[in-house]
Every structure is written in C-alpha cells, then in structure tokens.
Amino acid sequence: MDNFVRNKLTEWGFCNLIERFEDKGIDKESLLCLEDHHIDSLIPKLGQRAKFTKRLKLLKEDSKTNCQEAEDVSNAGPSTSASSEKGNRALDLDGELQPPSKRQKPGFIGSNSEEIILSCGKSIMSQVHGRLHLDEHTKLNDFLKSKIRGLETDKRELIGVFGRSGAGKSSLINAVIEEFNLLPSGDFKACTSVMIKVEANMLNFKYEAEIEFILKEDWKDELWCLYNNVGDDHEIEDKLTALYGEEWRNKPPLENLLDSKYFKEIPEFLMDKKKFLTSESGAELSAKLLKYTISESIDEAEKRWYWPLVKCVTVRVPKNPLLQHVTLVDLPGNGDCNRSRNEMWKEFVGSCSTVWIVTDINRAASEDDAWEILESACSLIGNGGQCQQIHFICTKSEYSEKFDELSRDAVRGHIFKRNMKAKDEVQKKFNTLNNVKKHFNDGCFKVFTVSSKLFRKEKQSKPSVLQLDETEIPQLQKFLQNLNDCHSETLNFVSGAYGILSLMQGARSRDTADSKTEVCLRLEEKLQQEFQKIAETMKKTYKDFEECLIDGVRNSESSCEETLHRFLYPRQKGSGFHKTLSSVVERSGVHKRTKGKPINLNMKLSSKLTDSIDEIFRNTFPNEGKPFSEVINAFSLDTEKLIEKYKAVELQMIFLKIEEERIKTRLTKIIRDRKKTIYSSLTEMIEDTMQDGYKKAAKFRGKHKLKSMRETLKTHLHDSKKTMFKNAKRIMLQYLQMLMEEILETLMESLNEAIELSLKTDDHIIPDFSAELDQMKKYYKQLEESSHEESN
C-alpha cells in the first residue's frame, strides 16, 4: 500500500480497512482499477461498501476530468491560462483538483497545464498497466509493465544551508518559503549539531515533523567519551547540562544516566523509533520542536532539552510549491563527533546540488566561520559530492546603527552601497581560495545580500525601506522554482510513456518481419561500434588516473612523516594539545572543535593523493553536465536515420530512441553516486590503515601520555607508509574499474534487451492502445515545442 491509498481511506473515514487493503497490496494504481466484484470481496458490510463505492466513483470521475482538461490544454496549445473556474483550479500531486481555497501560494508558479498533463499521463499509464496486468504473462508483457512502473521517479534537489548560530539561517529559510513562524529564530539559540530538513507535505494540509534519534548504544558510547573528557570542554558541559541539568556534575555512575526517568517524554528514543508531531500551523509546530532543536532560550520554564539525542528533524510544510522537489537542510558546518550523526551529515553534504553559506553582512568577507565551513567541506561537496552552485548569502542587509538618524532615501542609498561593497569583497575572497576553486567550474559562485526582515514587512504590506525585489529573497525563490521545474518532470514521464505505447502498438503490427530482421542487424552492428568507442575512452581514462596516482603515492611516501610531525608538534604552545590528540585517536583520526576547522589527520595524510587526481577527477566527473560527457552524449544508434528508410518499424524506432536517452540518464545517476565512493576511498583507506595506531595510542594514561601517543603514531606511520598509499591507489583504481564495467554492462544489456523485445518479438495479443498513443503523442509534441520556445 502506498501513502495515496492510506490517506484516501483515512480521508473517507475507512481507517478500519487500511490493514485489509495493505494485505491485498492495493496501491493507487490498483485502487483506480477496482471493479464491483473486487469491492464486494474487500468490504463485506453493505453500508460501508456503498459509501466506499460512491467515493471511489467520484475519485475516478475527477481523474477523467483532469485528463479531459489536459486534452483541452493540449489541443489549445501552450496557453498559460484557462477560461473556466475549473481550469484555474490547482492540481495536486495525487491527481485531484484542489478547491480554490486551497490553491498554491500566488506568485510562485503560473500555468497548471503541465501539471494537468502529468496527472493525465499518469492516469493513462495506470490504466494501461491495469489492462496489461490482466493479460497472460509473456516476456514482452512483463517488460512493458516493468517499464511503466519505472516511469515515476522522485527527482529531489538537496540544498545545504550552512552558517554559524545567529547568522540568520532560520529567518532566511522562513522567508524564502514564506512560512515566517516555522523555524525558531530571534530569542532562541539554535543547536549546532541537529540537522533540520524542510520539505513539502504533498499529502495533506498538516504541518508535520519527524524526529530521528541517535541509537541508545551510540549515546552510551558518547557518554563514555564525555565522562572521560575526550573532546571539547564546552561541548561536554552543553550536552550533559541540556539533558541532565546539574545532576551530572556529581559524576553518578554511567549506567544511572541511562535510566528511563530521563526519557519519559521521549520513549521513542529507548525503543529506537522515530517521534512524529502534527500541528495546524507552522507556529504551533515550531513551539513543539523547541526542546528538540534549541540549546538555549529566554524561557527558563523549559528545564530539559533533548537536542543531544536528536540526529535529524524533518519538517514538512503543506502543499508548498517551492519545496515540491526541493529539500532545504540546515546543516552543522563541520559534522559531528557522534558516529551516526556524522555519517548522516556526510551523506547530506555529498548529496547537495547547491550550498548556501549564510553569514551576517557586516562580517561577510572577514568572518572565519563561514569561510572555514566552505574550505573544510569543499572536497565533500566538490569532487566527493555533486554540488553545482555555491551561494554566499549575506543576511541582515537592512541593519546598521548609522541608519537611526538618516532619511529613508539616505538609508536606501547606504544599503545599496554596502551591499555592492560586500558582494565585491566576498567575490575577491573566494577568488583567493584555490583549494576550493579546483573542485568547481567557473561561474559556480554567486553572492546575495538579503533582508528577511524587510521581505516579511513587504509581504505583510508594512512600511519598508526596500521594495520586495531589492531584498533579494525573490531571487532565491526564483532559483528554487527553477529547481522544481515541472516541465522536465512532465517531459521525462510523457516521453517515456510515448516510447512504451509506441512499442506496444509496434508489437501488434504484422507483415514487418523482413524490415525487422534487417533493422535488427543494423542496430546490433551499430551498438558494437558505439560500445567500442566508449570502452576505448574508458581505457584511456583509467590509464590517466593510474599515472596521476603513481605521482601521488610517491609524493605521499616522501612527505607523510613531515606532515604527521607538523600535526603532532604544533607551533602554538599550551597544555590543551594532549586533549586534542586524545580526541583524535579516540575518534579514528578526527576531532571536531567548537570553533574553527575540524581536525582530520586522515585527510592531512591523504592530501597528496587527492591533490594528484583532483583536476582529472573534476574533468571526468563534473558536477554540472554529464560524466564522461563527450563519449556518452555522442553515443547513438542513429534510429532517426533508420526511420527514414524503414517506415514499417517507425514505432519500434521511436521507442528505442527514447529508451536510449533514458538509459543515458540512468547511467548519469549511477556514475554520480559511484564517483563519491571512488573519491572518498583514498582517505578511507588511510583511515583504515591508521586504525591500529589510533587504538594503541588511545590506551595510554598517566604522566607521559602525550609523548607515548606521539611516538606510537610516528612508529605506526613509518611502518605502514610503504604499503598504505599503494593500497589506497589500488582500491581507488578497483572502484574505477568496477564503475566502468557497470557502465558498459548496463549499456549493452539494456539496449540488447530493448532491441530484442522491439524487433525479435511479436505479441499480437497485446490490447489496442492506439487512442492512448495518439493522446500521449500530442502531449509529447506540445512539451517538445514548449522546450524549443524556451531555449530560443
């Protein structure tokens, strides 16, 4: 059962049927295909059955109405408005028309025509799949059903929002999505370790939060570190005081701090479950979330804070069009000492397509925190991730003590002058960061100067010194709107559906045997030629990587002991280094500081290796555009030329042309995921090899602890360096080879299967879907014309 069916049953008052429908595997598609005899067996009671049948009938009629609207839109061309009230009603993702009172917020998205086309396309293919499901199982039938199921993909863009506490992140997010009371700001001090995801709730009109806790075992391990003063003193005090008040200062036995009395409000933590909160408004939900996301408040009535136990909070905002395919994630700048939180942090950071670095405009170019975040995360979001754009956002552009005695025009002039100066200084600062820039292409970095406060005033029609556009929040909204791009989602679905329906009708055609045989031979020959081109390119790429890594190994072996020595004997004197080093060895080479860059000894030791391949890695696996772009983009079976010569198999060639593009898209996703593993493998291999040294060093106690830890790490590195870097090189090349083999295998197997089922299989018993094909062809042509107009 999917969420659509579960929500419909709840909405209709049939919660008692949820378990039965789940047992029978009823999803949205099968729900719309239910006939009277199916309903009779599902719902024995006559009264309940009659009510259900009535509601289902209305749902099916709504679906047909949407499709008729889509056909009207298609026949009328790419119009941006409709003449009737019904035509102007917004369409939600479940394929239902929303009442006017629940339309999307004005000013974000104009025409609903593509949403209607998408909804209708989904309805058509759902019915096609239902009819195929009733037919006998054949290889082609199973292939077609699999292709239809694969049409829907949840395209989701992740935007990572970084910045120190107090920089204005929460106010920025609230303003951009126009939910001004959603995330706490102002008199509250946000916790720096909790990750907060903000996304759309497209299922109902509730404000929802999902709280994920760290594991109880992880908290027990963390308590041990805190109790033994492994880490930052401020971090230790903050975490223990938040959860236990002053009781922890008496040093009770560790087991006592795991007593259930401390977790009465959050039994989910003890049961390793998530906690769910629901509210009617953003402000109400925000108040409920305080104890899970805030570390300090002016309200002293709140005695216990649970943020030390929280891994991630997901906040869902009802029907917000800017978040339909976008998730905003408020992220700590430097990961976390807790293992599970840190793993989730790295996963989020590596998945960000855009990063927002947020800082106060008055310290934009000089504040260390913002730039340290960017420098420490650059390899994770760059070559080790998929970030395409970095937005440096200077907040609070409306504030200055100088403004108190100035006129409105003078204030505006001062704001514009300061904004331009800030943008210029920030851009100049970024241009000096060569270690960051090497991970990205030119043009990836943009600077915004925003005022969330004045944007809110303008939206609430209050007097403001700046106009709406001058706050620059609308520019960020426009950016999110483009990421949500309904057009690409609709075109991807409709093109895939058009290809599938073309194949189905082509399979019904007769008297094409001679053409099929000849075309099949031409295609198989062309596939082999194109396959060899890609294989040759990959062979050269592998050799180039190998040569770069050989240099990296040589440089690493000659410099690693000096690198370790500089780390073990820092220039700054003080008694605190033994605690820092203790934390490093206790936590596998990584120490997160309350302020400043995190310390990662593994990255220091692997830096010569990563430096050696950074340039070739970015050129081979760019975050913008397609990886292996030239050779994969150039790959083609030349189906359009074959259509000109062999009209009898035109429908099959249409399918193969579209399938070829869909396979390229799938390969791009595979490569983008695997490349993160390839890049991180160098540092991970160094960390694995250093583990024994860390464990030995962590055992020392007493007066000579610092000296013993230093000597142990130096000895371990000296003994390991001749094999450690070579092994890291070997593992990276293995991962690279595995990816190349997967690309070639996926390409060959997928296209061979598509060719076989298109041209070597006849299935005249497939139902006639010519009407559906004609309709989908109309949608496809309209969307292509729209794309062409936009590109011009």
Secondary structure, DSSP 8 states (H G I E B T S, - for coil): --HHHHHHHHHHT-GGGHHHHHHTT--HHHHHH--HHHHHHH--SHHHHHHHHHHHHHHHHHHHHHHHHHHHHHHH-S-S--SSHHHHS-B-TTS-B--GGG---TTS----HHHHHHHHHHHHHHHHHHHHHHS---HHHHHHHHHHHTT-----EEEEEE--TTSSHHHHHHHHTT-TTSS--SSEEE-SS-EEEEEEE-SSS-EEEEEEE--HHHHHHHHHHHHTT-S-HHHHHHHHHHHHTTGGGG---GGGGG-GGGGTT-HHHHTT--EEEEESSHHHHHHHHHHHHEEEES-TT-----GGGEEEEEEEEET-GGGSSEEEEE--TT--SSHHHHHHHHHHHHHEEEEEEEEEGGGTTT-HHHHHHHHHHHHHHTTTS---EEEEEEE-TT--GGGGGS-HHHHHHHHHHHHHHHHHHHHHHHHT-HHHHTTS-TT-EEEEE--HHHHHHHHTT---SS-TGGGSHHHHHHHHHHHH-HHHHHHHHHHHHHHHHHHHHHHH--S-HHHHHHHHHHHHHHHHHHHHHHHHHHHHHHHHHHHHHHHHHHHHHHHHHHHHHHHHS-SS--TTHHHHHHHHHHTTTEE--SSS--EEHHHHHHHHHHHHHHHHHHHHS-SSS-TTHHHHHH----HHHHHHH-GGGHHHHHHHHHHHHHHHHHHHHHHHHHHHHHHHHHHHHHHHHHHHHHHHHHT--STTHHHHHHHHHHHHHHHHHHHHHHHHHHHHHHHHHHHHHHHHHHHHHHHHHHHHHHHS---TTS---HHHHHHHHHHHHHHHHHHHHHH-
